[in-house]
Structure formats: C-alpha cells, structure tokens
Amino acid sequence: MTGEFNFFQHPALQPEDNPSPERELIRVIIFASRDAVRATIHESHVRGFRTIDTWSPLLPTPDPLKFMAISTHYRPTND
C-alpha cells in the first residue's frame, strides 16, 4: 500500500448516513495477522459476542502482514 494511511478516513469508519436517537452505533476493530483476525471473529461468534455477519471483510493495512476487520452493531439508547 502506498501513500499516507489515515485509519479514521477508512470508508468503514465514516459517520452514519442516517443516525437515529433510538440507537447507538458501536464498532469493534481487530488488527492482526490474517489468521488471527479470522480466529478472533470465530471466537467472538462462539462466545456470543458478535455474529459472523456483523464483521467486514478483511481490510488491508499499511503493513502487508497485518489486516483489520470491523464489526458494526447497534444498541438501543435509554434516553
């Protein structure tokens, strides 16, 4: 990957198109080797923390040996 890498400008981390006061967006991010990211996603599913379908595909990072995945989840707000 060439050029400047800005983690917070990644499309998966952009603000919500239609934010709602009834729910809050939560994102969980894993950075690791390809195998470690996949294993952690599987473990999070087995433990009931996140389902497989909430995770993004593996995303590249500036380090060619490291990847990331982002889980997007919403929780109801209690306001």
C-alpha positions as CSV (number, residue, x, y, z in Angstrom):
1,M,0.0,0.0,0.0
2,T,1.4,3.4,-0.9
3,G,0.8,6.9,0.3
4,E,-0.4,8.1,3.6
5,F,-2.7,5.8,5.6
6,N,-5.3,7.5,7.7
7,F,-7.2,5.0,9.7
8,F,-10.1,7.3,10.6
9,Q,-10.7,8.1,6.9
10,H,-11.4,4.5,6.1
11,P,-14.9,4.2,4.5
12,A,-16.0,1.7,7.2
13,L,-15.4,4.3,9.8
14,Q,-17.2,7.2,8.3
15,P,-20.2,8.7,10.1
16,E,-23.6,7.1,9.8
17,D,-25.8,8.3,6.9
18,N,-28.9,8.3,9.0
19,P,-28.1,8.5,12.7
20,S,-31.0,7.7,15.0
21,P,-31.6,8.9,18.6
22,E,-33.1,5.5,19.3
23,R,-29.9,3.6,18.7
24,E,-26.2,4.0,19.1
25,L,-23.6,2.7,16.6
26,I,-20.8,0.6,18.1
27,R,-17.8,-0.5,16.2
28,V,-15.2,-3.2,17.3
29,I,-12.0,-3.4,15.4
30,I,-9.4,-6.2,15.2
31,F,-5.9,-5.6,14.0
32,A,-3.7,-8.7,13.5
33,S,-2.4,-11.3,11.0
34,R,-5.0,-12.7,8.6
35,D,-5.3,-15.9,10.6
36,A,-5.6,-14.2,13.9
37,V,-8.3,-11.9,12.7
38,R,-10.3,-14.8,11.3
39,A,-9.8,-16.8,14.5
40,T,-10.9,-13.9,16.7
41,I,-14.0,-13.3,14.6
42,H,-14.8,-17.0,15.0
43,E,-14.2,-16.9,18.8
44,S,-16.4,-13.8,19.1
45,H,-19.2,-15.7,17.4
46,V,-18.8,-18.9,19.5
47,R,-18.8,-16.8,22.7
48,G,-21.9,-14.9,21.6
49,F,-20.2,-11.5,21.5
50,R,-20.6,-10.8,17.7
51,T,-22.2,-12.8,14.9
52,I,-20.1,-13.5,11.8
53,D,-22.3,-11.3,9.6
54,T,-21.5,-8.1,11.6
55,W,-17.9,-8.2,10.5
56,S,-16.4,-6.5,7.5
57,P,-14.3,-8.5,5.0
58,L,-10.6,-8.5,5.9
59,L,-9.3,-5.0,5.1
60,P,-5.7,-4.1,4.3
61,T,-3.4,-2.0,6.5
62,P,-0.1,-0.3,5.6
63,D,1.7,-3.4,7.0
64,P,1.2,-6.1,4.3
65,L,1.3,-8.8,7.0
66,K,-1.5,-7.2,9.1
67,F,-5.2,-6.9,8.4
68,M,-8.2,-5.5,10.1
69,A,-11.9,-6.3,10.4
70,I,-14.6,-4.0,11.8
71,S,-17.8,-5.2,13.4
72,T,-20.7,-2.8,13.3
73,H,-23.5,-3.2,15.8
74,Y,-26.3,-1.0,17.1
75,R,-27.7,-0.9,20.6
76,P,-30.8,0.8,21.8
77,T,-30.3,4.0,23.7
78,N,-32.1,4.6,27.0
79,D,-32.7,8.3,26.6
